[in-house]
């Protein structure tokens, strides 16, 4: 990664956004799975492989146009923000009163 992802500041920031974005989903999965990391492991595998799967399924589409990897960080960040809004109580610790 030193000579590719971290070779420039924009590349490093893009990768950081990508990592933080996927972490939002993984924290949710681990919590909902009662502390098991296996759902997050599966998500990590899917995050790493889905660009290749999409390219195999859509060979006529330029791979630069397909989402995947850190180049899709802004797209994933938007999806993660929507996910946080939908699951607001989970992320911000708001619970319903049990009175």
Secondary structure, 3 states (H helix, E strand, C coil): CCCCHHHCHHHHHHHHHHHHHHHHHHHHHHHHCCCCCHHHHHHHHHHHHHHHHHHHHCCCCCHHHCCCHHHHHHHHHHHHHHHHHHCHHHHHCCCCCCC
